[in-house]
Amino acid sequence: MKVAVFVSEYRCNLNPLEYIPAEKLGFILVGNGVYHAVLKENYQDSPILQQKGDFYVLLEDLETRGCETDCINPKVKPVTYDDLVDLIFYEYEKLMWLQ
Amino acid sequence: MKTGDVKLAFIVTKLPYKSETSRLAITHALSYQTVEVLLEDNQTITPSLIFVDEGVLNCIKNHKSMEHYELTSVETHLKNALLVEMDIYVCKESIEKFGVLPERIVNAEDIGAEKSIKIVSKDEIKEIIKRADHLLYF
């Protein structure tokens, strides 16, 4: 099962991930979730980025908040809305939101 | 109602955009100019905006919300607040915690504001809060 996990909050509960039997996880950082891609709180990567999986950040939401693309963590791939549609339709079978 | 100068401290702890909370703090603080027409001659209101913890992320410059979502940016509201010479403070410890450099903080020089956002320590923020008559958390 391939699951795309949308993350739209900066503080979120990761516990639900323990129950997802996914062979492939993709974390899509949108809304305030984009901060996971650029902040190093206390010099540490976000706990989200310490999960196993692929990471994507929505450029439109990142730039809305004044974050610069050159600050994006190397683990995270920047994507546009068009790329996001392709991910949803072609890369992942199921979607979930992490609150 | 108290006469003289009434100091209001708007303390912002929330992130921008996903909710309107932080934007409301700024627009409410800006509304002091409207409220003044309802006050007596010997009354004034002095608001200050204080950004702490995750709230400091509102103050990163170059928001592109208008380009992407046709949404007035929080940055624009902050610049308007600076233009009317409102005191705006950002917690030094919080920006350091998130790795935000001081040069990434909003300024309003481009629209002619003389004031700028002050980066101050947590202890200084406590003093500002102590001097305020009313505290409003957003």
gemmi code that builds the backbone of each chain (N, CA, C; Angstrom):
import gemmi

chains = {
    "A": [
        ("MET", (0.845, -1.192, 0.000), (0.000, 0.000, 0.000), (0.886, 1.252, 0.000)),
        ("LYS", (0.561, 2.178, -0.869), (1.315, 3.430, -0.945), (0.427, 4.554, -0.404)),
        ("VAL", (0.921, 5.212, 0.629), (0.088, 6.210, 1.311), (0.763, 7.575, 1.294)),
        ("ALA", (0.007, 8.570, 0.889), (0.484, 9.957, 0.983), (-0.110, 10.578, 2.240)),
        ("VAL", (0.756, 11.138, 3.061), (0.318, 11.734, 4.323), (0.440, 13.250, 4.212)),
        ("PHE", (-0.695, 13.921, 4.234), (-0.662, 15.386, 4.201), (-0.435, 15.909, 5.610)),
        ("VAL", (0.501, 16.827, 5.725), (0.791, 17.426, 7.032), (0.583, 18.935, 6.900)),
        ("SER", (-0.419, 19.447, 7.625), (-0.728, 20.871, 7.481), (-0.532, 21.657, 8.771)),
        ("GLU", (-0.008, 20.990, 9.807), (0.249, 21.670, 11.087), (1.733, 21.587, 11.405)),
        ("TYR", (2.213, 22.529, 12.190), (3.606, 22.440, 12.622), (3.738, 21.499, 13.817)),
        ("ARG", (2.773, 21.567, 14.728), (2.766, 20.615, 15.851), (1.714, 19.555, 15.544)),
        ("CYS", (2.134, 18.325, 15.383), (1.129, 17.301, 15.090), (1.502, 15.977, 15.749)),
        ("ASN", (0.481, 15.163, 15.904), (0.626, 13.877, 16.564), (1.040, 12.819, 15.535)),
        ("LEU", (2.202, 12.222, 15.748), (2.700, 11.229, 14.786), (2.228, 9.807, 15.111)),
        ("ASN", (1.571, 9.634, 16.250), (1.185, 8.279, 16.673), (0.360, 7.502, 15.638)),
        ("PRO", (-0.568, 8.149, 14.915), (-1.365, 7.375, 13.939), (-0.503, 6.652, 12.905)),
        ("LEU", (0.702, 7.124, 12.670), (1.554, 6.494, 11.659), (1.929, 5.059, 12.038)),
        ("GLU", (1.921, 4.773, 13.347), (2.279, 3.419, 13.798), (1.297, 2.374, 13.286)),
        ("TYR", (0.102, 2.828, 12.920), (-0.955, 1.885, 12.527), (-1.135, 1.804, 11.006)),
        ("ILE", (-0.243, 2.432, 10.272), (-0.382, 2.450, 8.813), (0.583, 1.426, 8.205)),
        ("PRO", (0.061, 0.312, 7.696), (0.950, -0.715, 7.125), (1.329, -0.369, 5.685)),
        ("ALA", (2.114, 0.665, 5.534), (2.422, 1.132, 4.176), (3.790, 0.635, 3.738)),
        ("GLU", (3.878, 0.199, 2.504), (5.198, -0.146, 1.954), (5.898, 1.116, 1.476)),
        ("LYS", (5.084, 2.148, 1.193), (5.671, 3.425, 0.779), (4.863, 4.562, 1.393)),
        ("LEU", (5.576, 5.448, 2.099), (4.920, 6.611, 2.690), (5.487, 7.877, 2.039)),
        ("GLY", (4.621, 8.795, 1.718), (5.078, 10.088, 1.200), (4.466, 11.184, 2.048)),
        ("PHE", (5.299, 12.018, 2.611), (4.789, 13.108, 3.451), (4.714, 14.376, 2.597)),
        ("ILE", (3.524, 14.933, 2.510), (3.326, 16.130, 1.695), (3.057, 17.299, 2.635)),
        ("LEU", (4.008, 18.208, 2.689), (3.941, 19.311, 3.661), (3.232, 20.497, 3.018)),
        ("VAL", (2.071, 20.831, 3.581), (1.268, 21.940, 3.050), (0.857, 22.848, 4.217)),
        ("GLY", (0.276, 23.999, 3.918), (-0.171, 24.913, 4.978), (0.971, 25.191, 5.944)),
        ("ASN", (0.645, 25.147, 7.233), (1.707, 25.384, 8.219), (2.648, 24.189, 8.369)),
        ("GLY", (2.343, 23.102, 7.685), (3.256, 21.960, 7.657), (4.550, 22.267, 6.916)),
        ("VAL", (4.543, 23.317, 6.098), (5.762, 23.644, 5.333), (6.934, 24.000, 6.253)),
        ("TYR", (6.620, 24.441, 7.472), (7.722, 24.803, 8.378), (8.621, 23.600, 8.694)),
        ("HIS", (8.052, 22.392, 8.599), (8.885, 21.196, 8.830), (10.046, 21.144, 7.833)),
        ("ALA", (9.812, 21.677, 6.650), (10.818, 21.587, 5.590), (11.953, 22.592, 5.750)),
        ("VAL", (11.726, 23.661, 6.503), (12.734, 24.733, 6.525), (13.280, 25.067, 7.921)),
        ("LEU", (12.553, 24.688, 8.963), (13.024, 25.062, 10.303), (13.865, 23.952, 10.906)),
        ("LYS", (14.847, 24.367, 11.673), (15.606, 23.406, 12.472), (15.476, 23.869, 13.911)),
        ("GLU", (14.372, 23.465, 14.530), (14.126, 23.906, 15.898), (15.197, 23.311, 16.802)),
        ("ASN", (15.873, 24.188, 17.534), (17.000, 23.764, 18.385), (18.020, 22.936, 17.592)),
        ("TYR", (18.235, 23.346, 16.349), (19.236, 22.741, 15.447), (18.900, 21.301, 15.036)),
        ("GLN", (17.675, 20.860, 15.276), (17.271, 19.488, 14.946), (16.300, 19.502, 13.761)),
        ("ASP", (16.398, 18.477, 12.907), (15.361, 18.286, 11.896), (14.032, 18.022, 12.599)),
        ("SER", (12.954, 18.397, 11.926), (11.618, 18.126, 12.459), (11.432, 16.620, 12.667)),
        ("PRO", (10.662, 16.217, 13.676), (10.371, 14.777, 13.873), (9.732, 14.151, 12.630)),
        ("ILE", (9.006, 14.934, 11.864), (8.406, 14.411, 10.620), (9.515, 13.932, 9.678)),
        ("LEU", (10.566, 14.721, 9.571), (11.641, 14.377, 8.639), (12.481, 13.204, 9.134)),
        ("GLN", (12.242, 12.793, 10.373), (12.953, 11.629, 10.895), (12.189, 10.326, 10.637)),
        ("GLN", (11.017, 10.457, 9.997), (10.245, 9.267, 9.610), (10.852, 8.660, 8.345)),
        ("LYS", (10.466, 7.396, 8.076), (10.892, 6.772, 6.822), (9.888, 7.132, 5.740)),
        ("GLY", (10.388, 7.622, 4.636), (9.473, 7.960, 3.551), (10.041, 9.043, 2.660)),
        ("ASP", (9.231, 9.464, 1.721), (9.617, 10.578, 0.848), (8.929, 11.832, 1.369)),
        ("PHE", (9.566, 12.968, 1.100), (9.035, 14.224, 1.630), (8.887, 15.239, 0.496)),
        ("TYR", (7.766, 15.913, 0.524), (7.491, 16.939, -0.488), (6.968, 18.182, 0.230)),
        ("VAL", (7.310, 19.346, -0.296), (6.766, 20.580, 0.279), (6.132, 21.402, -0.839)),
        ("LEU", (4.961, 21.941, -0.543), (4.233, 22.726, -1.544), (4.829, 24.141, -1.616)),
        ("LEU", (5.393, 24.443, -2.766), (6.103, 25.721, -2.928), (5.204, 26.933, -2.689)),
        ("GLU", (3.972, 26.847, -3.179), (3.064, 27.981, -3.026), (2.863, 28.331, -1.548)),
        ("ASP", (2.700, 27.308, -0.715), (2.475, 27.561, 0.716), (3.761, 28.021, 1.409)),
        ("LEU", (4.880, 27.503, 0.931), (6.173, 27.900, 1.500), (6.428, 29.394, 1.235)),
        ("GLU", (6.229, 29.798, -0.007), (6.501, 31.194, -0.379), (5.480, 32.147, 0.228)),
        ("THR", (4.257, 31.661, 0.417), (3.242, 32.498, 1.086), (3.748, 32.956, 2.445)),
        ("ARG", (4.471, 32.069, 3.120), (4.933, 32.370, 4.477), (6.307, 33.035, 4.509)),
        ("GLY", (6.813, 33.407, 3.363), (8.088, 34.124, 3.334), (9.306, 33.228, 3.471)),
        ("CYS", (9.109, 31.918, 3.418), (10.255, 31.004, 3.560), (10.972, 30.883, 2.220)),
        ("GLU", (12.288, 30.829, 2.280), (13.066, 30.795, 1.044), (13.350, 29.352, 0.618)),
        ("THR", (13.343, 29.154, -0.694), (13.510, 27.784, -1.194), (14.914, 27.240, -0.909)),
        ("ASP", (15.887, 28.144, -0.780), (17.233, 27.621, -0.511), (17.392, 27.152, 0.940)),
        ("CYS", (16.351, 27.337, 1.733), (16.399, 26.836, 3.120), (15.734, 25.465, 3.251)),
        ("ILE", (15.226, 24.933, 2.148), (14.522, 23.643, 2.226), (15.509, 22.530, 2.567)),
        ("ASN", (15.126, 21.720, 3.535), (15.947, 20.575, 3.941), (16.216, 19.679, 2.717)),
        ("PRO", (17.460, 19.213, 2.536), (17.774, 18.386, 1.365), (16.929, 17.122, 1.247)),
        ("LYS", (16.335, 16.682, 2.364), (15.482, 15.481, 2.293), (14.162, 15.762, 1.584)),
        ("VAL", (13.840, 17.041, 1.438), (12.487, 17.411, 0.992), (12.518, 17.936, -0.440)),
        ("LYS", (11.583, 17.425, -1.247), (11.512, 17.863, -2.640), (10.422, 18.943, -2.775)),
        ("PRO", (10.777, 20.106, -3.313), (9.734, 21.119, -3.520), (8.828, 20.739, -4.693)),
        ("VAL", (7.522, 20.924, -4.499), (6.561, 20.606, -5.565), (5.558, 21.750, -5.715)),
        ("THR", (5.018, 21.877, -6.908), (3.957, 22.859, -7.161), (2.608, 22.134, -7.053)),
        ("TYR", (1.529, 22.905, -7.204), (0.200, 22.273, -7.198), (0.074, 21.244, -8.325)),
        ("ASP", (0.649, 21.551, -9.486), (0.572, 20.609, -10.614), (1.282, 19.294, -10.268)),
        ("ASP", (2.460, 19.424, -9.653), (3.196, 18.217, -9.242), (2.380, 17.414, -8.228)),
        ("LEU", (1.702, 18.164, -7.357), (0.916, 17.527, -6.301), (-0.202, 16.664, -6.900)),
        ("VAL", (-0.817, 17.170, -7.941), (-1.885, 16.411, -8.621), (-1.304, 15.106, -9.173)),
        ("ASP", (-0.129, 15.191, -9.771), (0.509, 13.983, -10.305), (0.823, 12.986, -9.191)),
        ("LEU", (1.306, 13.505, -8.065), (1.613, 12.606, -6.939), (0.354, 11.877, -6.483)),
        ("ILE", (-0.716, 12.634, -6.342), (-1.970, 12.051, -5.843), (-2.523, 11.009, -6.830)),
        ("PHE", (-2.428, 11.298, -8.100), (-3.038, 10.407, -9.095), (-2.149, 9.223, -9.476)),
        ("TYR", (-0.834, 9.443, -9.484), (0.034, 8.404, -10.059), (0.970, 7.722, -9.062)),
        ("GLU", (1.257, 8.370, -7.934), (2.273, 7.805, -7.034), (1.692, 7.093, -5.815)),
        ("TYR", (0.558, 7.577, -5.339), (0.032, 7.036, -4.076), (-1.397, 6.528, -4.247)),
        ("GLU", (-1.688, 5.424, -3.540), (-3.026, 4.818, -3.656), (-4.005, 5.419, -2.672)),
        ("LYS", (-3.484, 5.813, -1.508), (-4.374, 6.336, -0.465), (-3.813, 7.625, 0.095)),
        ("LEU", (-4.712, 8.450, 0.620), (-4.297, 9.728, 1.201), (-4.787, 9.800, 2.645)),
        ("MET", (-4.017, 10.446, 3.484), (-4.503, 10.718, 4.838), (-3.955, 12.065, 5.301)),
        ("TRP", (-4.645, 12.664, 6.247), (-4.202, 13.941, 6.821), (-3.727, 13.698, 8.232)),
        ("LEU", (-2.583, 14.225, 8.543), (-2.058, 14.138, 9.899), (-2.352, 15.473, 10.584)),
        ("GLN", (-3.126, 15.427, 11.668), (-3.533, 16.686, 12.347), (-2.625, 16.950, 13.547)),
    ],
    "B": [
        ("MET", (-14.027, 54.075, 32.942), (-12.829, 53.712, 32.163), (-11.611, 54.481, 32.667)),
        ("LYS", (-10.476, 53.813, 32.654), (-9.253, 54.455, 33.118), (-8.931, 55.675, 32.259)),
        ("THR", (-8.548, 56.771, 32.896), (-8.141, 57.945, 32.126), (-6.639, 57.875, 31.863)),
        ("GLY", (-6.151, 58.782, 31.027), (-4.736, 58.760, 30.672), (-4.468, 57.725, 29.599)),
        ("ASP", (-3.247, 57.233, 29.602), (-2.843, 56.304, 28.551), (-3.110, 54.861, 28.975)),
        ("VAL", (-3.833, 54.144, 28.146), (-4.106, 52.733, 28.420), (-3.223, 51.891, 27.496)),
        ("LYS", (-2.400, 51.077, 28.103), (-1.461, 50.266, 27.306), (-2.026, 48.861, 27.086)),
        ("LEU", (-2.111, 48.502, 25.796), (-2.605, 47.172, 25.442), (-1.454, 46.347, 24.864)),
        ("ALA", (-1.275, 45.151, 25.374), (-0.236, 44.268, 24.822), (-0.920, 43.120, 24.092)),
        ("PHE", (-0.721, 43.069, 22.781), (-1.249, 41.970, 21.963), (-0.131, 40.933, 21.819)),
        ("ILE", (-0.341, 39.784, 22.414), (0.721, 38.771, 22.442), (0.360, 37.654, 21.456)),
        ("VAL", (1.206, 37.489, 20.464), (0.894, 36.552, 19.371), (1.757, 35.299, 19.494)),
        ("THR", (1.077, 34.154, 19.601), (1.796, 32.885, 19.728), (1.500, 31.933, 18.570)),
        ("LYS", (0.535, 32.303, 17.724), (0.085, 31.377, 16.671), (0.784, 31.632, 15.334)),
        ("LEU", (0.853, 30.579, 14.528), (1.432, 30.674, 13.184), (0.473, 31.421, 12.254)),
        ("PRO", (0.994, 31.956, 11.142), (0.108, 32.693, 10.227), (-0.666, 31.789, 9.264)),
        ("TYR", (-1.719, 32.342, 8.691), (-2.447, 31.808, 7.517), (-3.391, 30.640, 7.742)),
        ("LYS", (-2.958, 29.568, 8.424), (-3.893, 28.439, 8.500), (-5.137, 28.862, 9.272)),
        ("SER", (-4.929, 29.659, 10.290), (-6.062, 30.305, 10.943), (-5.824, 31.809, 10.854)),
        ("GLU", (-6.861, 32.566, 11.189), (-6.770, 34.023, 11.084), (-6.272, 34.648, 12.387)),
        ("THR", (-5.919, 33.815, 13.346), (-5.647, 34.315, 14.694), (-4.580, 35.405, 14.727)),
        ("SER", (-3.438, 35.137, 14.117), (-2.351, 36.117, 14.225), (-2.686, 37.386, 13.440)),
        ("ARG", (-3.371, 37.218, 12.317), (-3.776, 38.391, 11.537), (-4.735, 39.266, 12.358)),
        ("LEU", (-5.636, 38.594, 13.081), (-6.597, 39.341, 13.900), (-5.893, 40.159, 14.978)),
        ("ALA", (-4.836, 39.598, 15.529), (-4.088, 40.343, 16.549), (-3.594, 41.670, 15.971)),
        ("ILE", (-3.057, 41.599, 14.772), (-2.481, 42.809, 14.159), (-3.579, 43.800, 13.783)),
        ("THR", (-4.655, 43.293, 13.182), (-5.724, 44.215, 12.766), (-6.441, 44.805, 13.987)),
        ("HIS", (-6.578, 44.012, 15.043), (-7.177, 44.553, 16.274), (-6.275, 45.640, 16.857)),
        ("ALA", (-4.984, 45.375, 16.861), (-4.056, 46.383, 17.395), (-4.134, 47.653, 16.547)),
        ("LEU", (-4.209, 47.472, 15.237), (-4.289, 48.640, 14.348), (-5.581, 49.441, 14.556)),
        ("SER", (-6.609, 48.766, 15.033), (-7.908, 49.441, 15.173), (-7.905, 50.482, 16.284)),
        ("TYR", (-6.813, 50.567, 17.054), (-6.772, 51.564, 18.133), (-6.992, 52.964, 17.585)),
        ("GLN", (-6.606, 53.164, 16.333), (-6.774, 54.503, 15.747), (-8.246, 54.840, 15.559)),
        ("THR", (-9.035, 53.839, 15.247), (-10.474, 54.044, 15.075), (-11.132, 54.273, 16.427)),
        ("VAL", (-10.709, 53.493, 17.397), (-11.316, 53.564, 18.720), (-11.087, 54.933, 19.363)),
        ("GLU", (-9.985, 55.556, 19.040), (-9.649, 56.827, 19.701), (-10.719, 57.895, 19.519)),
        ("VAL", (-11.514, 57.812, 18.450), (-12.569, 58.817, 18.261), (-13.658, 58.681, 19.326)),
        ("LEU", (-13.718, 57.531, 19.984), (-14.742, 57.297, 21.013), (-14.252, 57.656, 22.416)),
        ("LEU", (-12.992, 58.028, 22.517), (-12.423, 58.278, 23.845), (-12.601, 59.728, 24.272)),
        ("GLU", (-12.456, 59.936, 25.573), (-12.481, 61.306, 26.110), (-11.158, 61.983, 25.766)),
        ("ASP", (-11.136, 63.298, 25.967), (-9.934, 64.059, 25.611), (-8.695, 63.593, 26.364)),
        ("ASN", (-8.918, 63.163, 27.607), (-7.755, 62.798, 28.422), (-7.411, 61.306, 28.340)),
        ("GLN", (-7.973, 60.639, 27.351), (-7.690, 59.206, 27.218), (-6.935, 58.932, 25.927)),
        ("THR", (-5.968, 58.039, 26.022), (-5.283, 57.554, 24.818), (-5.069, 56.046, 24.961)),
        ("ILE", (-4.872, 55.412, 23.830), (-4.589, 53.973, 23.842), (-3.265, 53.740, 23.124)),
        ("THR", (-2.401, 52.983, 23.754), (-1.124, 52.646, 23.116), (-1.007, 51.126, 23.015)),
        ("PRO", (-1.208, 50.601, 21.812), (-1.061, 49.142, 21.656), (0.383, 48.763, 21.351)),
        ("SER", (0.733, 47.572, 21.721), (2.015, 47.031, 21.239), (1.778, 45.575, 20.844)),
        ("LEU", (2.507, 45.156, 19.841), (2.397, 43.782, 19.351), (3.646, 43.026, 19.773)),
        ("ILE", (3.423, 41.866, 20.367), (4.565, 41.090, 20.864), (4.481, 39.675, 20.282)),
        ("PHE", (5.488, 39.289, 19.552), (5.486, 37.969, 18.921), (6.437, 37.052, 19.686)),
        ("VAL", (5.875, 35.950, 20.173), (6.685, 35.002, 20.943), (6.465, 33.586, 20.430)),
        ("ASP", (7.370, 32.712, 20.809), (7.303, 31.290, 20.429), (7.044, 31.172, 18.919)),
        ("GLU", (6.113, 30.303, 18.489), (5.884, 30.124, 17.045), (5.347, 31.394, 16.389)),
        ("GLY", (4.800, 32.272, 17.182), (4.270, 33.538, 16.649), (5.316, 34.353, 15.910)),
        ("VAL", (6.585, 34.167, 16.249), (7.638, 34.960, 15.587), (7.706, 34.649, 14.092)),
        ("LEU", (7.175, 33.486, 13.702), (7.244, 33.104, 12.278), (6.310, 33.953, 11.418)),
        ("ASN", (5.419, 34.715, 12.049), (4.619, 35.704, 11.314), (5.505, 36.812, 10.759)),
        ("CYS", (6.636, 37.025, 11.385), (7.450, 38.216, 11.102), (8.553, 37.971, 10.083)),
        ("ILE", (8.559, 36.798, 9.459), (9.523, 36.548, 8.374), (9.064, 37.323, 7.142)),
        ("LYS", (9.988, 38.002, 6.475), (9.569, 38.862, 5.355), (9.420, 38.100, 4.028)),
        ("ASN", (8.933, 38.833, 3.052), (8.712, 38.324, 1.674), (7.574, 37.312, 1.556)),
        ("HIS", (6.468, 37.581, 2.237), (5.283, 36.725, 2.075), (4.745, 36.888, 0.655)),
        ("LYS", (4.400, 35.782, 0.030), (3.847, 35.846, -1.334), (2.399, 35.354, -1.368)),
        ("SER", (1.649, 35.676, -0.329), (0.261, 35.200, -0.250), (-0.625, 35.855, -1.308)),
        ("MET", (-0.306, 37.089, -1.676), (-1.109, 37.755, -2.707), (-0.871, 37.085, -4.063)),
        ("GLU", (0.382, 36.763, -4.354), (0.707, 36.122, -5.635), (0.050, 34.749, -5.765)),
        ("HIS", (0.089, 33.986, -4.696), (-0.383, 32.606, -4.792), (-1.869, 32.433, -4.470)),
        ("TYR", (-2.371, 33.239, -3.528), (-3.756, 33.026, -3.066), (-4.614, 34.285, -3.091)),
        ("GLU", (-4.085, 35.378, -3.637), (-4.794, 36.668, -3.657), (-5.272, 37.048, -2.253)),
        ("LEU", (-4.382, 36.862, -1.326), (-4.693, 37.088, 0.090), (-3.733, 38.154, 0.628)),
        ("THR", (-4.291, 39.180, 1.262), (-3.418, 40.194, 1.856), (-2.502, 39.535, 2.875)),
        ("SER", (-1.228, 39.839, 2.771), (-0.276, 39.122, 3.628), (-0.248, 39.680, 5.043)),
        ("VAL", (0.142, 38.831, 5.953), (0.388, 39.266, 7.336), (1.493, 40.331, 7.324)),
        ("GLU", (2.439, 40.155, 6.410), (3.547, 41.113, 6.295), (3.009, 42.522, 6.002)),
        ("THR", (2.016, 42.614, 5.132), (1.432, 43.923, 4.801), (0.836, 44.575, 6.046)),
        ("HIS", (0.129, 43.774, 6.847), (-0.454, 44.318, 8.080), (0.650, 44.791, 9.028)),
        ("LEU", (1.720, 44.004, 9.094), (2.833, 44.398, 9.973), (3.460, 45.711, 9.500)),
        ("LYS", (3.603, 45.838, 8.196), (4.186, 47.069, 7.652), (3.284, 48.271, 7.951)),
        ("ASN", (1.969, 48.068, 7.833), (1.039, 49.155, 8.157), (1.150, 49.547, 9.627)),
        ("ALA", (1.333, 48.538, 10.466), (1.480, 48.824, 11.899), (2.756, 49.627, 12.159)),
        ("LEU", (3.813, 49.291, 11.457), (5.069, 50.052, 11.621), (4.898, 51.472, 11.095)),
        ("LEU", (4.136, 51.592, 10.012), (3.928, 52.908, 9.401), (3.202, 53.857, 10.359)),
        ("VAL", (2.301, 53.312, 11.178), (1.607, 54.164, 12.159), (2.354, 54.184, 13.495)),
        ("GLU", (3.603, 53.743, 13.435), (4.529, 53.831, 14.573), (4.119, 53.003, 15.779)),
        ("MET", (3.529, 51.870, 15.504), (3.203, 50.963, 16.600), (4.485, 50.250, 17.050)),
        ("ASP", (4.565, 49.978, 18.338), (5.708, 49.212, 18.846), (5.478, 47.729, 18.567)),
        ("ILE", (6.426, 47.115, 17.896), (6.331, 45.676, 17.606), (7.608, 45.010, 18.119)),
        ("TYR", (7.412, 43.961, 18.893), (8.547, 43.253, 19.494), (8.545, 41.785, 19.072)),
        ("VAL", (9.733, 41.270, 18.843), (9.888, 39.850, 18.514), (10.851, 39.247, 19.534)),
        ("CYS", (10.495, 38.087, 20.026), (11.310, 37.442, 21.061), (12.610, 36.877, 20.452)),
        ("LYS", (13.713, 37.357, 20.998), (15.038, 36.953, 20.497), (15.259, 35.435, 20.671)),
        ("GLU", (14.899, 34.945, 21.836), (15.121, 33.518, 22.105), (14.305, 32.650, 21.129)),
        ("SER", (13.096, 33.135, 20.788), (12.242, 32.338, 19.891), (12.814, 32.305, 18.481)),
        ("ILE", (13.295, 33.451, 17.985), (13.835, 33.412, 16.612), (15.111, 32.573, 16.575)),
        ("GLU", (15.857, 32.607, 17.656), (17.067, 31.770, 17.699), (16.695, 30.287, 17.716)),
        ("LYS", (15.633, 29.971, 18.470), (15.195, 28.565, 18.564), (14.827, 28.018, 17.182)),
        ("PHE", (14.191, 28.879, 16.368), (13.753, 28.425, 15.040), (14.800, 28.693, 13.954)),
        ("GLY", (15.925, 29.253, 14.344), (16.994, 29.504, 13.374), (16.673, 30.622, 12.389)),
        ("VAL", (15.841, 31.568, 12.815), (15.498, 32.701, 11.935), (16.518, 33.823, 12.171)),
        ("LEU", (17.165, 34.264, 11.109), (18.168, 35.318, 11.245), (17.484, 36.679, 11.357)),
        ("PRO", (18.069, 37.611, 12.124), (17.447, 38.939, 12.299), (17.170, 39.654, 10.971)),
        ("GLU", (18.019, 39.440, 9.964), (17.796, 40.122, 8.681), (16.590, 39.578, 7.917)),
        ("ARG", (16.034, 38.463, 8.400), (14.835, 37.899, 7.744), (13.536, 38.453, 8.345)),
        ("ILE", (13.681, 39.358, 9.298), (12.495, 39.930, 9.945), (11.967, 41.103, 9.102)),
        ("VAL", (10.642, 41.197, 9.029), (9.961, 42.237, 8.239), (10.437, 43.635, 8.637)),
        ("ASN", (10.639, 44.497, 7.617), (10.763, 45.927, 7.903), (9.903, 46.672, 6.896)),
        ("ALA", (9.657, 47.932, 7.177), (8.746, 48.695, 6.312), (9.434, 49.944, 5.766)),
        ("GLU", (10.738, 49.845, 5.600), (11.482, 50.996, 5.040), (10.972, 51.345, 3.648)),
        ("ASP", (10.569, 50.322, 2.888), (10.131, 50.551, 1.504), (8.862, 51.384, 1.417)),
        ("ILE", (8.077, 51.450, 2.501), (6.873, 52.297, 2.454), (7.042, 53.525, 3.361)),
        ("GLY", (8.271, 53.763, 3.760), (8.580, 55.011, 4.470), (8.416, 54.986, 5.977)),
        ("ALA", (8.308, 53.802, 6.547), (8.169, 53.733, 8.006), (9.509, 54.016, 8.674)),
        ("GLU", (9.445, 54.755, 9.755), (10.682, 55.030, 10.490), (10.930, 53.992, 11.576)),
        ("LYS", (9.840, 53.400, 12.044), (9.996, 52.371, 13.081), (10.367, 51.037, 12.462)),
        ("SER", (11.002, 50.216, 13.269), (11.257, 48.848, 12.821), (10.892, 47.899, 13.964)),
        ("ILE", (10.764, 46.629, 13.608), (10.458, 45.624, 14.627), (11.674, 45.457, 15.521)),
        ("LYS", (11.415, 45.462, 16.836), (12.535, 45.323, 17.775), (12.664, 43.864, 18.213)),
        ("ILE", (13.887, 43.371, 18.131), (14.160, 42.014, 18.626), (14.635, 42.146, 20.065)),
        ("VAL", (13.862, 41.608, 20.970), (14.160, 41.807, 22.393), (14.164, 40.470, 23.135)),
        ("SER", (14.816, 40.475, 24.267), (14.923, 39.223, 25.038), (13.604, 38.908, 25.742)),
        ("LYS", (13.505, 37.676, 26.182), (12.306, 37.251, 26.922), (12.109, 38.110, 28.165)),
        ("ASP", (13.220, 38.461, 28.830), (13.113, 39.286, 30.037), (12.559, 40.672, 29.717)),
        ("GLU", (13.001, 41.240, 28.590), (12.459, 42.546, 28.192), (10.970, 42.443, 27.880)),
        ("ILE", (10.570, 41.334, 27.257), (9.146, 41.133, 26.957), (8.339, 41.060, 28.252)),
        ("LYS", (8.900, 40.400, 29.250), (8.198, 40.320, 30.544), (7.988, 41.716, 31.128)),
        ("GLU", (8.987, 42.583, 30.958), (8.870, 43.958, 31.468), (7.786, 44.728, 30.712)),
        ("ILE", (7.748, 44.547, 29.388), (6.731, 45.226, 28.571), (5.335, 44.756, 28.994)),
        ("ILE", (5.213, 43.459, 29.210), (3.918, 42.894, 29.628), (3.537, 43.413, 31.018)),
        ("LYS", (4.543, 43.558, 31.872), (4.276, 44.066, 33.225), (3.720, 45.492, 33.174)),
        ("ARG", (4.223, 46.286, 32.235), (3.789, 47.691, 32.132), (2.417, 47.838, 31.467)),
        ("ALA", (1.945, 46.786, 30.780), (0.669, 46.891, 30.052), (-0.512, 46.846, 31.019)),
        ("ASP", (-1.574, 47.554, 30.656), (-2.793, 47.521, 31.470), (-3.647, 46.305, 31.135)),
        ("HIS", (-3.647, 45.929, 29.859), (-4.456, 44.782, 29.427), (-3.623, 43.876, 28.531)),
        ("LEU", (-3.807, 42.570, 28.703), (-3.094, 41.591, 27.875), (-4.094, 40.863, 26.992)),
        ("LEU", (-3.776, 40.771, 25.721), (-4.664, 40.071, 24.790), (-3.848, 38.996, 24.078)),
        ("TYR", (-4.217, 37.739, 24.314), (-3.456, 36.622, 23.731), (-4.093, 36.144, 22.423)),
        ("PHE", (-3.269, 35.978, 21.416), (-3.758, 35.478, 20.126), (-2.908, 34.287, 19.696)),
    ],
}
model = gemmi.Model(1)
for chain_id, residues in chains.items():
    chain = gemmi.Chain(chain_id)
    for i, (resn, *xyz) in enumerate(residues, 1):
        res = gemmi.Residue()
        res.name, res.seqid = resn, gemmi.SeqId(i, " ")
        for name, pos in zip(("N", "CA", "C"), xyz):
            atom = gemmi.Atom()
            atom.name, atom.element = name, gemmi.Element(name[0])
            atom.pos, atom.b_iso = gemmi.Position(*pos), 0.0
            res.add_atom(atom)
        chain.add_residue(res)
    model.add_chain(chain)
structure = gemmi.Structure()
structure.add_model(model)
structure.setup_entities()
